[in-house]
């Protein structure tokens, strides 16, 4: 019988020749990078402060790349995604200077760059991690398990509750906001779902998977994030449906039905148990939609949904005024404050829609550069899949994960705003790019 690693990761030796060698320098670099990958995976979804910063792992991989020299830099430079990231870096260097000197409300050039650097780090660190994920491809199942372990450690040691009104359920927080709690729980649900339905398990393995799955669903429900709930639903549909369809000719129908019914039964049981929590956040949309349709944006009541609608209206208006190069990545927050949008003492720091945020802050030029890099990433993933460098199971994990992320960022700025968001998405992007490197002869 195949091992779990072999089923999740096809042809583990594929592509390993690119970083093979017996030099002491390369062995030292590989050791540092291996430690960096383990650190990065465990702390990707955590926030333990300055002592355990999320990006220390990616920095270790960067150091290993420099030590390895040509052995690591050659496959790194072969990634077209990295070239798009460098083009974007050049653009924001110039665009930030222009905005700092020509856009009202814009802070200094240095502050513009400090925010733009977050997006740059996401792209460059993803490519660097890909080089070492290619070398340690056998570790992929264990690295995904470490991400789950890190999230569970936050749940044990750093959980808190956001107070709610009388008779309402409080919202789960893990130092970071409840919306991010839901996003991370949803991403882990997609991974666990595919692992659960895609192979046979011993009873204790299945029990552990069921407990982990139910825990993640409870975290998702208790975060009470509408965006994360909807995005997770889409991600699960894409991942699970894709896996089942792809396996119809390879696995017996009885086994597919048994695994699918197990997952559906878990989902149904969790929904029934947590129905009061889920209903609390799903209901109430008519209180916002009706005033919006009858009297416009100014009549929207002060609520999370109403706040987002005001932000979207401001974003569209600002984009039409500055369509080509935008207003700068650091100017959005003072723009929102200047228009008095907020509730109580809270002023949103962003537009709660990453697509609109990109258009407003970077303009059409910057948005097209980012779109080029993203299309390249998807194309590299497709080529890796066609070449057999990424297994069916990992393909649908990554597909569901990517679907979830793309849906979630419609309602929030969950791509590069915080370090734990970047490190989590760097794993996703890095796995896709590593598959591309493995497929390259």
C-alpha positions as CSV (number, residue, x, y, z in Angstrom):
1,X,0.0,0.0,0.0
2,X,1.3,3.5,-0.8
3,X,2.4,5.7,2.1
4,X,0.5,8.9,2.8
5,X,3.4,11.0,1.6
6,X,3.5,9.1,-1.7
7,X,-0.2,9.6,-2.3
8,X,-0.2,13.3,-1.5
9,X,3.1,13.9,-3.3
10,X,3.7,12.1,-6.6
11,X,7.2,11.2,-7.7
12,X,9.0,12.6,-4.6
13,X,12.3,12.4,-6.5
14,X,11.0,14.5,-9.4
15,X,13.0,17.7,-9.7
16,X,15.3,17.0,-6.8
17,X,18.4,17.0,-9.1
18,X,18.3,20.8,-9.4
19,X,19.5,21.3,-5.9
20,X,21.5,18.1,-5.6
21,X,25.1,18.2,-4.7
22,X,27.6,17.3,-2.1
23,X,29.3,20.7,-1.3
24,X,29.4,21.8,2.3
25,X,27.9,25.1,1.3
26,X,24.8,23.5,-0.2
27,X,24.4,21.2,2.7
28,X,24.5,24.1,5.1
29,X,22.0,26.1,3.0
30,X,19.7,23.1,2.8
31,X,19.8,22.6,6.6
32,X,19.0,26.3,7.2
33,X,16.2,26.2,4.6
34,X,14.7,23.1,6.1
35,X,14.6,24.7,9.6
36,X,13.1,27.8,8.0
37,X,10.3,25.7,6.3
38,X,9.4,24.0,9.5
39,X,9.3,27.3,11.4
40,X,7.3,29.0,8.6
41,X,4.7,26.3,8.5
42,X,4.1,26.2,12.3
43,X,4.0,29.9,12.8
44,X,2.2,30.8,9.5
45,X,-1.2,31.2,11.2
46,X,0.0,32.5,14.6
47,X,0.7,35.9,16.2
48,X,3.1,35.4,19.1
49,X,4.6,38.8,18.9
50,X,8.2,39.8,18.3
51,X,9.8,36.8,19.8
52,X,8.3,34.4,17.1
53,X,7.7,36.6,14.1
54,X,5.9,34.9,11.3
55,X,8.4,35.8,8.6
56,X,11.6,34.5,10.3
57,X,11.1,31.2,8.4
58,X,11.0,33.0,5.0
59,X,14.0,35.1,6.0
60,X,15.9,31.9,6.8
61,X,15.0,30.5,3.4
62,X,16.3,33.8,1.9
63,X,19.6,33.4,3.8
64,X,19.8,29.8,2.6
65,X,19.3,30.9,-1.0
66,X,22.1,33.4,-0.8
67,X,24.4,30.8,0.8
68,X,23.6,28.2,-1.9
69,X,24.3,30.7,-4.6
70,X,23.8,29.6,-8.2
71,X,22.3,26.3,-7.2
72,X,19.3,28.1,-5.7
73,X,19.4,31.3,-7.7
74,X,19.1,29.6,-11.1
75,X,15.7,27.9,-10.4
76,X,14.6,31.0,-8.6
77,X,15.2,33.2,-11.6
78,X,13.5,30.7,-13.9
79,X,10.2,31.6,-12.2
80,X,8.2,34.1,-14.3
81,X,6.2,34.9,-11.2
82,X,9.4,36.3,-9.6
83,X,10.0,38.6,-12.6
84,X,6.5,40.0,-12.3
85,X,7.2,40.6,-8.6
86,X,10.3,42.5,-9.5
87,X,8.4,44.6,-12.1
88,X,5.8,45.4,-9.4
89,X,8.6,46.4,-7.1
90,X,9.9,48.9,-9.6
91,X,6.4,50.2,-10.2
92,X,5.6,50.9,-6.5
93,X,9.0,52.6,-6.0
94,X,8.1,55.2,-8.7
95,X,4.4,55.3,-8.0
96,X,4.8,55.8,-4.2
97,X,7.1,58.8,-4.9
98,X,4.6,60.3,-7.4
99,X,1.7,59.9,-4.9
100,X,3.7,61.3,-2.0
101,X,4.3,64.5,-4.0
102,X,1.1,64.9,-6.1
103,X,-1.8,63.3,-4.2
104,X,-3.6,65.2,-1.4
105,X,-3.8,63.4,2.0
106,X,-0.8,61.3,1.0
107,X,1.8,60.7,3.8
108,X,5.5,60.7,3.1
109,X,7.3,58.6,0.6
110,X,8.8,56.4,3.3
111,X,5.3,55.6,4.7
112,X,4.0,54.8,1.2
113,X,6.9,52.3,0.7
114,X,6.4,50.7,4.1
115,X,2.9,49.5,3.1
116,X,3.9,48.7,-0.5
117,X,6.7,46.5,0.9
118,X,4.1,44.1,2.3
119,X,2.9,43.2,-1.2
120,X,6.5,42.9,-2.4
121,X,7.4,40.6,0.4
122,X,4.5,38.3,-0.4
123,X,5.6,37.8,-4.0
124,X,9.4,37.5,-3.4
125,X,9.1,35.2,-0.3
126,X,6.6,32.9,-2.2
127,X,9.2,32.4,-4.9
128,X,12.1,31.8,-2.5
129,X,10.0,29.3,-0.5
130,X,9.2,27.5,-3.7
131,X,12.8,26.7,-4.4
132,X,13.2,24.9,-1.1
133,X,9.8,23.3,-1.1
134,X,10.9,21.8,-4.4
135,X,13.9,20.2,-2.6
136,X,11.8,19.1,0.5
137,X,8.8,18.1,-1.5
138,X,8.4,14.9,0.7
139,X,7.7,17.2,3.6
140,X,4.6,18.8,2.2
141,X,2.0,16.7,4.1
142,X,4.0,17.3,7.3
143,X,4.2,21.1,6.7
144,X,0.5,21.3,6.2
145,X,0.1,19.4,9.5
146,X,2.3,21.9,11.2
147,X,0.1,24.7,10.0
148,X,-2.8,23.0,11.7
149,X,-0.7,22.5,14.9
150,X,0.2,26.2,14.9
151,X,-3.4,27.3,14.6
152,X,-4.4,24.9,17.4
153,X,-1.7,26.3,19.6
154,X,-3.3,29.8,19.1
155,X,-6.7,28.4,20.0
156,X,-5.3,26.9,23.2
157,X,-3.0,29.7,24.4
158,X,-4.3,32.9,22.7
159,X,-8.1,32.7,22.4
160,X,-10.4,35.4,23.6
161,X,-14.0,36.5,23.0
162,X,-15.4,39.6,21.5
163,X,-18.4,40.7,23.6
164,X,-21.8,40.9,21.9
165,X,-25.1,42.3,22.7
166,X,-27.7,40.8,25.1
167,X,-28.7,37.3,24.1
168,X,-26.1,37.2,21.3
169,X,-23.2,34.8,21.0
170,X,-19.7,36.3,21.5
171,X,-17.2,36.1,18.6
172,X,-14.0,34.1,18.8
173,X,-10.7,35.9,18.5
174,X,-7.1,34.6,18.5
175,X,-5.3,37.9,19.1
176,X,-6.0,38.7,15.4
177,X,-9.6,39.7,14.3
178,X,-12.5,37.2,14.2
179,X,-12.6,37.5,10.3
180,X,-9.1,36.2,10.1
181,X,-9.9,33.4,12.6
182,X,-12.7,32.3,10.2
183,X,-10.4,32.6,7.1
184,X,-7.7,30.4,8.6
185,X,-10.2,27.9,9.9
186,X,-11.8,27.7,6.5
187,X,-8.5,27.1,4.8
188,X,-7.6,24.3,7.2
189,X,-11.1,22.8,6.7
190,X,-10.5,22.5,2.9
191,X,-7.2,20.7,3.6
192,X,-8.7,18.4,6.2
193,X,-11.7,17.6,4.0
194,X,-9.6,16.4,1.0
195,X,-7.3,14.4,3.3
196,X,-10.4,12.8,4.9
197,X,-12.2,11.7,1.7
198,X,-9.3,10.8,-0.4
199,X,-7.9,7.8,1.3
200,X,-8.5,5.0,3.8
201,X,-7.5,5.6,7.4
202,X,-6.9,3.6,10.5
203,X,-9.6,4.2,13.1
204,X,-7.4,6.4,15.3
205,X,-6.3,8.5,12.2
206,X,-10.0,8.9,11.2
207,X,-10.9,9.9,14.8
208,X,-8.2,12.5,14.8
209,X,-9.3,13.9,11.5
210,X,-12.9,14.1,12.6
211,X,-12.0,15.9,15.8
212,X,-9.8,18.3,13.9
213,X,-12.4,18.9,11.3
214,X,-15.2,19.6,13.8
215,X,-12.8,21.9,15.8
216,X,-12.1,23.9,12.6
217,X,-15.8,24.2,11.7
218,X,-16.6,25.4,15.3
219,X,-13.9,28.0,15.0
220,X,-15.3,29.1,11.6
221,X,-18.8,29.3,13.0
222,X,-17.8,31.0,16.3
223,X,-15.8,33.6,14.4
224,X,-19.2,34.6,12.9
225,X,-17.5,36.0,9.7
226,X,-20.0,36.1,6.8
227,X,-17.2,36.4,4.3
228,X,-15.3,33.4,5.7
229,X,-18.4,31.3,5.8
230,X,-19.4,32.0,2.2
231,X,-15.8,31.6,0.9
232,X,-15.3,28.3,2.8
233,X,-18.5,27.0,1.3
234,X,-17.2,27.8,-2.2
235,X,-13.7,26.4,-1.4
236,X,-15.2,23.1,-0.1
237,X,-17.5,22.7,-3.2
238,X,-14.6,23.2,-5.6
239,X,-12.2,21.0,-3.8
240,X,-14.5,18.1,-2.9
241,X,-16.4,18.1,-6.2
242,X,-13.2,18.3,-8.2
243,X,-11.7,15.4,-6.3
244,X,-14.8,13.2,-6.6
245,X,-15.1,13.8,-10.3
246,X,-11.4,13.2,-10.9
247,X,-11.5,9.9,-9.1
248,X,-14.7,8.3,-10.6
249,X,-12.6,6.1,-12.9
250,X,-9.9,5.3,-10.4
251,X,-11.7,4.5,-7.1
252,X,-14.7,2.3,-6.5
253,X,-18.0,4.0,-6.3
254,X,-18.8,2.5,-2.9
255,X,-15.6,4.0,-1.4
256,X,-16.2,7.4,-2.9
257,X,-19.8,7.4,-1.6
258,X,-18.6,6.3,1.9
259,X,-16.1,9.0,2.2
260,X,-18.4,11.7,0.8
261,X,-21.3,10.7,3.1
262,X,-18.9,10.9,6.1
263,X,-18.0,14.4,5.2
264,X,-21.6,15.4,4.5
265,X,-22.7,13.9,7.8
266,X,-20.1,15.8,9.7
267,X,-21.1,19.0,8.0
268,X,-24.8,18.4,8.7
269,X,-24.2,17.6,12.3
270,X,-22.0,20.7,12.9
271,X,-24.6,22.9,11.2
272,X,-27.4,21.6,13.4
273,X,-25.4,21.9,16.6
274,X,-24.1,25.4,15.7
275,X,-27.3,26.7,14.0
276,X,-28.0,29.4,16.6
277,X,-24.5,30.9,16.1
278,X,-24.7,30.7,12.3
279,X,-28.2,32.2,12.2
280,X,-27.1,35.1,14.3
281,X,-24.8,36.5,11.6
282,X,-26.6,35.3,8.4
283,X,-29.8,37.0,9.2
284,X,-30.5,40.8,9.2
285,X,-29.4,41.7,5.7
286,X,-32.8,43.1,4.8
287,X,-32.3,45.9,7.3
288,X,-29.4,47.3,5.1
289,X,-30.6,46.3,1.6
290,X,-34.0,48.0,1.8
291,X,-32.8,51.5,2.9
292,X,-30.0,51.3,0.3
293,X,-32.4,50.6,-2.6
294,X,-35.0,53.2,-1.5
295,X,-32.8,56.1,-0.4
296,X,-29.2,55.4,-1.5
297,X,-25.9,55.1,0.4
298,X,-26.6,58.0,2.8
299,X,-29.6,56.1,4.3
300,X,-27.7,52.9,5.1
301,X,-27.7,52.3,8.9
302,X,-24.5,52.1,11.0
303,X,-23.7,48.4,10.8
304,X,-20.8,46.2,9.5
305,X,-22.7,45.8,6.2
306,X,-23.7,49.4,6.0
307,X,-20.1,50.4,6.7
308,X,-18.8,48.3,3.8
309,X,-21.3,49.8,1.4
310,X,-20.1,53.3,2.3
311,X,-16.5,52.2,1.8
312,X,-17.3,50.7,-1.6
313,X,-19.0,54.0,-2.7
314,X,-15.9,56.0,-1.6
315,X,-13.6,53.6,-3.4
316,X,-15.4,53.7,-6.7
317,X,-15.6,57.6,-6.5
318,X,-11.8,57.8,-5.7
319,X,-10.9,55.4,-8.5
320,X,-12.8,57.4,-11.1
321,X,-10.8,60.5,-10.0
322,X,-7.4,58.7,-10.1
323,X,-7.8,55.8,-12.5
324,X,-4.3,55.2,-13.9
325,X,-1.7,55.2,-11.0
326,X,-4.1,55.4,-8.0
327,X,-3.5,57.4,-4.8
328,X,-0.9,55.2,-3.1
329,X,-1.1,52.2,-0.8
330,X,-0.8,54.3,2.4
331,X,-3.3,57.0,1.4
332,X,-6.4,54.9,1.7
333,X,-6.6,55.0,5.5
334,X,-6.4,58.9,5.8
335,X,-8.8,59.1,2.9
336,X,-11.4,57.1,4.8
337,X,-10.8,59.1,8.0
338,X,-11.2,62.4,6.1
339,X,-14.6,61.3,4.9
340,X,-15.7,60.4,8.4
341,X,-16.6,56.8,7.6
342,X,-16.6,54.7,10.8
343,X,-18.6,53.5,13.8
344,X,-17.9,54.9,17.2
345,X,-14.2,55.1,17.8
346,X,-13.4,52.7,14.9
347,X,-12.2,54.0,11.5
348,X,-11.6,51.3,8.9
349,X,-8.0,51.1,7.7
350,X,-8.9,49.8,4.3
351,X,-11.9,49.4,1.9
352,X,-12.8,45.8,2.9
353,X,-12.4,44.7,-0.7
354,X,-8.9,43.9,-1.9
355,X,-9.8,44.2,-5.6
356,X,-11.2,47.7,-5.1
357,X,-8.4,48.5,-2.8
358,X,-5.8,47.6,-5.5
359,X,-7.6,49.7,-8.1
360,X,-7.8,52.7,-5.8
361,X,-4.3,52.5,-4.3
362,X,-2.3,51.3,-7.4
363,X,-4.4,52.3,-10.3
364,X,-5.0,50.4,-13.5
365,X,-1.3,50.1,-14.2
366,X,-0.5,48.5,-10.9
367,X,-3.6,46.3,-11.1
368,X,-2.6,45.0,-14.5
369,X,0.9,44.1,-13.2
370,X,-0.6,42.2,-10.3
371,X,-3.0,40.5,-12.6
372,X,-0.1,39.4,-14.9
373,X,1.7,37.9,-11.9
374,X,-1.4,36.1,-10.7
375,X,-2.3,34.7,-14.1
376,X,1.3,33.5,-14.4
377,X,0.9,31.8,-11.0
378,X,-2.3,30.0,-12.1
379,X,-0.7,29.0,-15.4
380,X,2.4,27.5,-13.7
381,X,0.0,25.5,-11.4
382,X,-1.8,24.2,-14.4
383,X,1.4,23.2,-16.2
384,X,2.7,21.5,-13.0
385,X,-0.6,19.5,-12.8
386,X,-0.5,18.4,-16.4
387,X,3.2,17.3,-16.0
388,X,2.2,15.2,-13.0
389,X,4.4,17.2,-10.6
390,X,1.4,17.8,-8.3
391,X,-0.8,15.0,-7.2
392,X,-4.5,14.9,-7.7
393,X,-5.1,15.3,-4.0
394,X,-2.8,18.3,-3.6
395,X,-4.2,19.8,-6.8
396,X,-7.7,19.9,-5.3
397,X,-6.4,21.1,-1.9
398,X,-4.7,24.0,-3.6
399,X,-7.7,24.7,-5.9
400,X,-10.1,24.8,-3.0
401,X,-7.7,26.9,-1.0
402,X,-7.2,29.4,-3.8
403,X,-11.0,29.6,-4.5
404,X,-11.6,30.3,-0.8
405,X,-9.0,33.1,-0.7
406,X,-10.2,34.8,-3.9
407,X,-13.8,34.8,-2.6
408,X,-12.8,36.0,0.9
409,X,-10.8,39.0,-0.2
410,X,-13.9,40.3,-2.0
411,X,-15.1,41.4,1.5
412,X,-11.8,42.1,3.3
413,X,-8.1,43.0,2.9
414,X,-6.8,39.5,3.7
415,X,-3.9,39.1,1.3
416,X,-0.9,41.0,2.6
417,X,-2.1,43.4,5.3
418,X,-0.5,41.5,8.2
419,X,2.5,39.2,8.5
420,X,0.4,36.1,9.4
421,X,-1.8,36.7,6.3
422,X,1.3,36.9,4.1
423,X,3.0,33.8,5.5
424,X,-0.1,31.7,5.1
425,X,-0.6,32.7,1.5
426,X,3.1,32.3,0.8
427,X,2.7,28.6,1.6
428,X,-0.2,28.4,-1.0
429,X,1.7,30.3,-3.7
430,X,5.0,28.6,-2.8
431,X,3.5,25.1,-3.3
432,X,2.1,26.1,-6.7
433,X,5.5,27.5,-7.8
434,X,7.4,24.5,-6.4
435,X,5.2,22.2,-8.5
436,X,6.2,24.3,-11.5
437,X,9.9,23.9,-10.7
438,X,9.5,20.2,-10.3
439,X,7.8,20.0,-13.7
440,X,10.6,21.8,-15.5
441,X,13.2,19.6,-17.1
